[in-house]
Amino acid sequence: MKKALKAAFPHTLPVMLGYVFVGGAFGLLFQQMGYGVFWSFLVGLTVYAGAGQFVALNFFAGGFGFLEMAVMTFMVNVRYMFYGISFIDRFRKFKSRRPYLIWTLTDETYSLLCSVKVPPDITDGNFCTAIALLDQCYWLIGCVAGNLAGNLLTFDTTGIDFAMTAMFIVIFVEQWVSASTHLPAIIGVGCSVAALLLFGPDRMVLIAMILILVALIAGRGPIESKLARQDAASAEQEG
């Protein structure tokens, strides 16, 4: 695991920069609601869902019933179901580590597991666990540091929760630049915009994910054919 952590660390640096600041934003807002460091750490550890935690701030403020909280949390985090579907075969072989990897499959961790190649001298299980563990540590550090900073700093926090949106944009741009085909990204953006226009911002998430899944399944052939041609071209150039 030490070797896996050392190999995974450079790949997780962008996530570290994002998680420390975004988690810090959550910790700061949580502290201003009257919750101390212990609660900030506990929520970061047990919930561990960036957008879900920012939504949970409204729950802690009161005025929501249990059913409302459950439905809203499900709608915000339903995308993780689709992440898990794509890793069923890969995670099945990890046995005892599978529950932890499922629990820590955030947007950023999912992105890294999809894009980063496992070093030949490290097992897939160790490498995936190292990425997931490092990312979770970054988030917890941010949540705690933000809460502590809230005790020392006084300033207007309006708009600080936009840090989560900004990080999503950065991840999308990075994947766009590094991807060999932009068709999946175009499908994702197109389906999301269509869901937003047809169903509105409050009901678009689940609809958008379903549309994206259907569109990707329908376009699987052309996407895989293009990737195969590009892989063959790359192999020919290397040869």
C-alpha positions in Angstrom: 0.0 0.0 0.0 2.9 2.4 0.7 4.1 1.9 -2.9 0.5 2.4 -4.2 0.0 5.6 -2.2 3.3 7.0 -3.5 2.3 6.2 -7.1 -1.3 7.5 -6.7 -0.4 10.8 -4.9 0.7 12.8 -8.0 -2.5 11.9 -9.8 -4.6 13.1 -6.8 -3.0 16.5 -6.5 -5.7 18.3 -8.5 -8.3 16.7 -6.3 -6.4 17.7 -3.2 -6.4 21.4 -4.3 -10.1 21.2 -5.0 -11.1 19.2 -1.9 -9.2 21.2 0.6 -10.8 24.4 -0.6 -14.3 23.0 -1.2 -14.3 21.0 2.0 -13.0 24.2 3.7 -16.0 26.1 2.3 -18.3 23.5 3.8 -16.5 23.5 7.2 -16.7 27.3 7.3 -20.4 27.5 6.5 -21.0 24.6 9.0 -19.2 26.5 11.7 -21.2 29.6 11.1 -24.3 27.6 11.8 -23.0 26.8 15.2 -21.5 23.3 14.7 -17.9 22.7 15.9 -15.0 20.8 14.5 -16.1 17.4 15.7 -19.4 17.7 13.8 -17.7 18.9 10.7 -15.3 15.9 10.7 -18.2 13.5 11.4 -20.4 14.8 8.6 -17.4 14.7 6.2 -16.6 11.2 7.2 -20.1 9.7 7.1 -21.7 11.7 4.3 -18.7 12.3 2.1 -20.6 13.8 -0.8 -19.6 17.3 -1.7 -22.9 18.5 -3.2 -24.8 16.4 -0.7 -23.1 18.0 2.2 -23.8 21.5 1.0 -27.5 20.5 0.6 -27.4 19.1 4.1 -26.6 22.5 5.5 -30.2 23.4 4.8 -31.3 20.3 6.8 -29.3 21.3 9.8 -30.9 24.8 9.7 -34.3 23.0 10.4 -37.7 23.2 8.7 -37.3 19.9 6.8 -39.0 16.6 7.5 -37.2 13.2 7.3 -38.9 12.2 4.0 -38.0 15.6 2.4 -34.4 15.2 3.5 -34.3 11.6 2.1 -35.8 12.5 -1.2 -33.7 15.6 -1.8 -30.5 13.7 -0.8 -31.3 10.9 -3.2 -31.9 13.3 -6.0 -28.7 15.1 -5.5 -26.6 12.0 -5.2 -28.4 9.7 -7.6 -25.6 10.1 -10.1 -23.4 7.8 -8.0 -25.7 4.9 -8.9 -24.6 5.3 -12.5 -21.0 5.5 -11.5 -21.3 2.2 -9.7 -22.8 0.5 -12.7 -19.7 1.1 -14.8 -17.5 -0.5 -12.0 -19.4 -3.6 -11.2 -16.9 -6.0 -12.9 -13.9 -4.1 -11.7 -14.9 -3.9 -8.0 -16.3 -7.4 -7.8 -12.7 -8.9 -7.7 -11.7 -6.6 -4.8 -13.7 -8.6 -2.2 -13.1 -7.1 1.3 -12.1 -3.7 -0.2 -15.2 -3.4 -2.3 -17.5 -1.8 0.3 -15.0 1.0 1.0 -14.4 1.7 -2.7 -18.1 1.9 -3.3 -18.5 4.2 -0.3 -15.7 6.6 -1.5 -16.7 6.7 -5.2 -17.1 10.4 -5.5 -17.1 12.4 -8.8 -13.4 13.1 -8.6 -12.4 9.6 -7.5 -14.5 8.2 -10.3 -12.8 10.4 -12.8 -9.3 9.3 -11.7 -10.2 5.6 -11.6 -11.5 5.9 -15.2 -8.6 7.9 -16.6 -5.4 6.9 -14.7 -3.5 3.8 -15.8 -2.5 1.4 -13.0 1.3 1.0 -12.8 2.5 -2.4 -13.8 4.2 -3.1 -10.5 1.1 -2.3 -8.4 -2.1 -4.3 -8.1 -5.3 -2.7 -9.3 -6.9 -3.1 -5.8 -4.1 -1.3 -4.0 -4.0 1.5 -6.6 -7.8 2.1 -6.5 -7.8 2.0 -2.7 -4.9 4.4 -2.5 -6.7 6.9 -4.8 -9.9 6.6 -2.8 -8.1 6.9 0.6 -6.1 10.0 -0.4 -9.1 11.8 -1.8 -11.1 11.1 1.3 -8.3 12.4 3.5 -8.1 15.6 1.5 -11.8 16.2 2.0 -11.7 15.6 5.7 -8.7 17.9 6.1 -10.7 20.6 4.2 -13.8 20.2 6.4 -11.8 20.4 9.6 -9.6 23.3 8.5 -12.5 25.3 7.2 -14.3 24.8 10.5 -11.3 25.9 12.5 -10.8 28.9 10.2 -14.4 29.9 10.9 -13.5 30.4 14.5 -10.7 32.8 13.6 -11.9 34.7 10.5 -14.9 36.9 10.0 -16.0 37.7 6.5 -19.0 37.6 4.1 -19.3 33.9 2.9 -21.8 34.7 0.2 -21.1 32.7 -2.9 -18.4 30.5 -1.3 -20.4 27.4 -2.1 -19.8 28.0 -5.8 -16.4 26.4 -5.2 -18.0 23.0 -5.8 -19.4 24.1 -9.2 -16.0 25.5 -10.1 -14.3 22.2 -9.4 -16.7 20.3 -11.6 -16.0 22.7 -14.4 -12.2 22.2 -14.0 -12.6 18.4 -14.0 -14.8 18.6 -17.1 -12.3 20.8 -19.0 -9.4 18.4 -18.0 -11.3 15.4 -19.3 -12.2 17.2 -22.5 -8.6 18.0 -23.2 -7.3 14.5 -22.4 -10.1 12.5 -24.0 -9.5 10.8 -27.3 -13.1 11.4 -28.4 -15.5 14.1 -27.3 -18.7 12.4 -28.2 -19.5 11.1 -24.6 -19.0 14.6 -23.3 -21.2 16.2 -26.0 -23.9 13.6 -25.2 -23.7 14.5 -21.5 -23.9 18.2 -22.0 -26.7 17.9 -24.6 -28.8 15.6 -22.4 -28.3 17.8 -19.4 -29.3 20.9 -21.2 -32.4 19.2 -22.6 -33.4 17.9 -19.1 -32.9 21.4 -17.7 -35.1 23.0 -20.4 -37.8 20.4 -20.2 -38.0 19.7 -16.5 -36.4 22.6 -14.7 -33.4 22.8 -12.3 -35.2 21.0 -9.4 -36.1 17.8 -11.4 -33.4 17.6 -14.0 -30.7 15.5 -12.4 -32.3 12.0 -12.5 -33.8 12.6 -15.9 -30.5 13.9 -17.3 -28.7 10.8 -16.0 -31.2 8.4 -17.6 -31.0 10.3 -20.9 -27.2 10.1 -20.8 -27.3 6.4 -20.0 -29.7 5.6 -22.9 -27.8 7.8 -25.3 -24.4 6.3 -24.4 -25.8 2.8 -24.8 -27.3 3.7 -28.2 -24.1 5.3 -29.3 -21.8 2.6 -27.9 -20.9 1.1 -31.3 -19.7 4.3 -32.9 -17.8 5.4 -29.8 -16.0 2.1 -29.4 -15.2 2.0 -33.1 -13.6 5.4 -33.0 -11.6 4.5 -29.9 -10.4 1.3 -31.6 -9.3 3.2 -34.7 -7.4 5.7 -32.5 -5.8 3.0 -30.5 -4.7 1.2 -33.7 -3.3 4.5 -35.1 -1.4 5.2 -31.9 0.0 1.7 -31.8 1.1 2.0 -35.4 2.9 5.3 -34.7 4.7 3.8 -31.7 5.7 0.8 -33.8 
